[in-house]
Amino acid sequence: MVEIEVVYAAVDHQVLLVVAVAAGTSVRAAVRTSGIGERFPELDLADCPLGIFGKVVADPEVRAVQAGDRIEIYRPLLADPKEVRRLRAAKAALAKQRGL
């Protein structure tokens, strides 16, 4: 058995679960085993993107967990960060033109 963490940050709160899984368990299976799906029924654990320590796991069905891994469940972005920066820059340029 290896001990891992499974984390998820909803809009209003975060959860960190410490879970013991069998060595060789896939990242996706470890998330299912954690029970986090019962706490957040809106999560699609079969399809949601997963990462380990901030790096997206390309194939979570194949990659095996290692002791101490922190598996992160990512939720979809509400706004594209590039678009938000572009709009902010346009607003700042307009304010500068108006002398504000």
ZICORJO-V984069 format. One record per run of one state. SS is the DSSP state (2 for helix, 1 for strand, 0 for the rest). FROM is the first residue (numbers start at 1). TO is the last residue. If there is no record, write none. Layout:
BEGIN
SS | FROM | TO
SS | FROM | TO
END
This chain:
BEGIN
0 | 1 | 1
1 | 2 | 9
0 | 10 | 13
1 | 14 | 21
0 | 22 | 25
1 | 26 | 26
2 | 27 | 34
0 | 35 | 35
2 | 36 | 39
0 | 40 | 49
1 | 50 | 52
0 | 53 | 54
1 | 55 | 56
0 | 57 | 63
1 | 64 | 64
0 | 65 | 69
1 | 70 | 73
0 | 74 | 80
2 | 81 | 97
0 | 98 | 100
END
